[in-house]
Amino acid sequence: MTSEGSAPSADREYAAAEETTSRHPQDWGRAVAVVFERLAEQAAADGATVDDALLGADVALHISETADGVRIEAVWRAAG
C-alpha cells in the first residue's frame, strides 16, 4: 500500500468478521483491527490505495453475542 492511488474504480462491497472471547468493549481492539485489515486487503486486491480509500468512509459494524464472547462484522460499501 502506497500513499498514491484512489478508491476502487467501481462501487464495491467488502465484508469481514472476527470473533473475540470477551464481552467487554474495551477488549475488542484486536478484533476490530483484524476486521479493518481484512477490509483493506480486499480493497487492495481491487487496486485501491487503502490509506486513502478508507479516509472518510462509512463502515457498518454489527456486534453479535456468541457463546464465548462477541462476533464483530463490518461491511464497507466503497464508491468508485
ZIWOUR-V131315 format. One record per residue. N is the residue number from 1. RES is the residue in three letters. SS is DSSP state (a for helix, b for strand, c for the rest). PSI is psi in whole degrees, -180 to 180 (999 if undefined). D_CENTER is the distance of its C-alpha to the mean C-alpha in whole Angstrom. Layout:
# ZIWOUR-V131315
n-><N;N>
res-><RES;RES>
ss-><SS;SS>
psi-><PSI;PSI>
d_center-><D_CENTER;D_CENTER>
This chain:
# ZIWOUR-V131315
n-><1;2;3;4;5;6;7;8;9;10;11;12;13;14;15;16;17;18;19;20;21;22;23;24;25;26;27;28;29;30;31;32;33;34;35;36;37;38;39;40;41;42;43;44;45;46;47;48;49;50;51;52;53;54;55;56;57;58;59;60;61;62;63;64;65;66;67;68;69;70;71;72;73;74;75;76;77;78;79;80>
res-><MET;THR;SER;GLU;GLY;SER;ALA;PRO;SER;ALA;ASP;ARG;GLU;TYR;ALA;ALA;ALA;GLU;GLU;THR;THR;SER;ARG;HIS;PRO;GLN;ASP;TRP;GLY;ARG;ALA;VAL;ALA;VAL;VAL;PHE;GLU;ARG;LEU;ALA;GLU;GLN;ALA;ALA;ALA;ASP;GLY;ALA;THR;VAL;ASP;ASP;ALA;LEU;LEU;GLY;ALA;ASP;VAL;ALA;LEU;HIS;ILE;SER;GLU;THR;ALA;ASP;GLY;VAL;ARG;ILE;GLU;ALA;VAL;TRP;ARG;ALA;ALA;GLY>
ss-><c;c;c;c;c;c;c;c;c;c;c;b;b;b;b;b;b;b;b;b;c;c;c;c;a;a;a;c;a;a;a;a;a;a;a;a;a;a;a;a;a;a;a;a;a;c;c;c;c;a;a;a;a;c;c;c;c;c;b;b;b;b;b;b;b;c;c;c;c;b;b;b;b;b;b;b;b;b;c;c>
psi-><127;177;-10;153;-166;-175;168;151;-18;163;130;155;129;143;146;158;156;147;150;153;10;145;6;119;-33;-13;3;3;-48;-43;-42;-41;-41;-43;-48;-35;-43;-40;-44;-42;-41;-45;-39;-36;-24;3;8;147;102;-32;-37;-40;-34;-18;125;3;146;124;125;128;140;128;122;150;140;176;-34;-10;-118;160;128;119;143;144;130;117;102;125;138;999>
d_center-><16;18;19;20;19;17;14;15;18;18;16;13;11;8;7;6;8;10;13;15;19;20;20;20;17;18;17;14;13;12;10;8;8;8;5;3;6;6;4;7;9;9;10;12;14;15;16;14;14;11;13;14;12;9;12;13;10;10;7;9;9;11;13;16;19;20;23;22;19;16;13;10;8;5;7;7;10;11;15;17>
